[in-house]
Structure formats: structure tokens, C-alpha cells
Amino acid sequence: MMPREVTGRHVLLWMVLFFGVIVAVNLTLAFYATDSWTGLVVKNSYVASQHFNEDLDRAEAQKALGWQHEFSLNGQQIIFTLKDRDGRLVPLDSVTIHAGHPAAEFQDRVIELAKVVGGPYQASNDLPPGEWNLEIRALAKDGTEWKVRYRSTIQEKGAT
């Protein structure tokens, strides 16, 4: 049996197929990468940088208050309390959690916590399993805003 002759047409066909597969895979990965997360941490980094010193001052003022918080996120409930330096509950107007999924912005949501009479603020935990960036914002009756950030992992229901 005689070996087949490799012609220029064969080489061209193999090169087109080889690079075609590479381009197709790259386009598919690029599509899924841009569809799931934009890569932006802030919408305008220049504007955000203009407020950096103000943010530091706010953080120092918050620390000077001496307020302590308790936060728990279990399978069913989100529970939050904020106490002053003497251990008394701080009277709050509202408590919200801005929950952001680090890799899929379409899952981001705001959770409003409700006051339990004589106790903490609570909400049901309806976050899907995965990693979550949580920013808790509490607004005191006197207008003081208090913030804290967490990174939490929500487990599958029934998982240990």
C-alpha cells in the first residue's frame, strides 16, 4: 500500500481546523467570562478614590463609638444585633444587608432585616449556596450610619 501524498490543501485544512478550534474555545470562554462578572469593583475608580479619606474618617468615627455587633447567618435565619459600649441595644431605624455574589452580579440583592420585639433584627436566609460578600448597614435613630462587611459561604441545604 502506497503512502498518501500530503498536499498544500491538506496542510491548509489542518491549520484552519486547528486554529478554528482554538478561536472557538477562546470566544466561548470570553462570552461566559463577560456574561457572569464585569470585573468592576466600583463603577468609577477615580470618583471612588476622591472619597477615600472620607471613608477612612467614617471608619475611625465608627470605631470611636465603641459599638459592638453580633451577626449570625445560619441555614434559615440572618440575625443581627448592635450594642453600645455599655451593652445596651442601639435604637435603629433600619438594618439592610447588601449581598453581592463575587462572580455573578445578577444574583446581588438587598435584604431588609426586621426588628424582633426586645431582641435582634432578623430576616429569613434565602441566599443561594455559594460565596457572598455581605455589607451590613445599620441606621441609628440619631442618623448615625454603621457598616460592617463579611465574606460568607452558604452551604447547600442539608450539607455539613
C-alpha positions in Angstrom: 0.0 0.0 0.0 1.4 3.4 -1.0 1.5 6.2 1.5 -0.8 9.1 0.7 0.7 12.3 -0.5 0.4 15.3 1.7 -0.6 18.3 -0.4 -0.8 22.0 0.4 -4.6 21.6 0.6 -4.2 19.0 3.4 -1.9 21.3 5.4 -4.2 24.3 4.9 -7.2 22.2 6.0 -5.4 21.0 9.2 -4.3 24.5 10.0 -7.7 26.0 9.6 -9.3 23.3 11.8 -6.6 23.6 14.4 -6.8 27.4 14.7 -10.6 27.3 14.3 -10.9 25.1 17.4 -8.7 27.5 19.4 -10.6 30.6 18.3 -14.0 28.9 19.0 -12.9 27.9 22.5 -11.5 31.4 23.3 -14.7 33.0 22.1 -16.8 30.7 24.2 -14.7 31.3 27.3 -14.7 35.1 26.7 -18.5 35.1 26.3 -19.0 33.2 29.6 -16.5 35.3 31.4 -18.1 38.6 30.5 -21.6 37.3 31.0 -21.0 36.2 34.6 -19.0 39.1 36.0 -18.0 42.5 34.6 -14.8 42.6 36.6 -15.7 46.0 38.1 -15.3 46.6 41.8 -16.6 50.2 41.6 -18.2 51.9 38.6 -15.7 54.8 38.5 -12.4 54.3 40.3 -11.4 57.9 40.0 -14.6 59.1 41.8 -14.2 56.4 44.4 -10.6 57.5 45.1 -11.9 61.0 45.8 -13.8 59.7 48.8 -11.1 57.5 50.2 -10.1 59.9 53.1 -13.8 60.5 53.9 -14.3 56.7 54.1 -11.3 56.4 56.5 -12.7 59.2 58.7 -16.1 57.5 58.8 -14.4 54.2 59.8 -12.5 55.9 62.6 -15.6 57.7 63.9 -17.4 54.3 63.8 -14.6 52.7 65.8 -14.7 55.6 68.3 -18.4 54.9 69.1 -17.4 51.6 70.7 -20.4 49.8 69.4 -20.3 46.0 69.2 -22.2 43.9 66.8 -23.3 40.3 66.7 -24.0 38.7 63.4 -25.0 35.1 62.5 -26.0 33.6 59.2 -27.3 30.1 59.6 -29.3 27.9 57.2 -32.6 29.5 57.9 -32.1 32.9 59.6 -30.0 36.0 59.4 -29.6 37.6 62.9 -28.0 41.0 63.8 -27.7 43.0 66.9 -25.9 46.2 67.6 -25.0 47.3 71.2 -23.4 50.4 72.6 -20.2 50.4 74.7 -22.4 49.7 77.8 -24.0 46.6 76.3 -27.4 48.2 75.6 -29.2 47.7 72.3 -28.7 50.7 69.9 -32.0 52.0 68.8 -32.1 51.6 65.0 -34.3 52.9 62.2 -33.2 50.2 59.7 -30.8 47.4 59.0 -30.1 46.3 55.5 -27.7 43.8 54.0 -26.3 44.3 50.6 -25.5 40.8 49.5 -23.2 40.6 46.4 -22.1 37.4 44.7 -18.4 37.8 43.8 -18.7 36.2 40.4 -22.3 36.8 39.3 -23.8 40.2 39.7 -27.2 39.1 38.6 -27.6 37.4 41.9 -27.0 40.5 44.0 -29.8 41.6 46.3 -30.7 43.8 49.3 -32.1 42.1 52.4 -34.1 44.2 54.9 -34.0 42.9 58.4 -37.0 43.3 60.7 -36.9 44.1 64.4 -37.9 41.4 66.8 -39.6 42.9 69.8 -37.0 43.3 72.5 -34.4 41.5 70.5 -32.2 41.4 67.4 -33.0 42.2 63.8 -33.8 39.2 61.7 -34.6 38.0 58.2 -35.0 34.6 56.6 -31.9 33.4 54.8 -32.9 32.9 51.1 -29.4 33.3 49.7 -28.4 30.5 47.3 -25.4 28.4 48.1 -22.0 29.9 47.3 -19.7 32.7 48.3 -21.3 36.0 49.3 -19.9 39.5 50.1 -22.2 41.0 52.7 -22.2 44.7 53.7 -24.4 45.3 56.7 -25.7 48.9 57.1 -27.5 50.0 60.2 -29.0 53.4 60.6 -29.4 54.6 64.2 -32.3 56.8 65.3 -29.9 59.7 65.7 -28.8 59.4 62.0 -25.5 57.6 62.6 -24.7 55.1 59.9 -22.8 52.0 60.9 -21.3 49.5 58.5 -19.5 46.2 58.6 -18.5 43.7 55.8 -18.4 40.0 55.8 -17.4 37.3 53.4 -19.6 34.2 54.0 -20.1 30.8 52.4 -23.6 29.5 52.2 -23.7 25.7 52.2 -26.2 23.5 50.3 -29.3 22.8 52.3 -28.6 19.6 54.3 -24.9 19.8 53.7 -22.5 19.6 56.6 
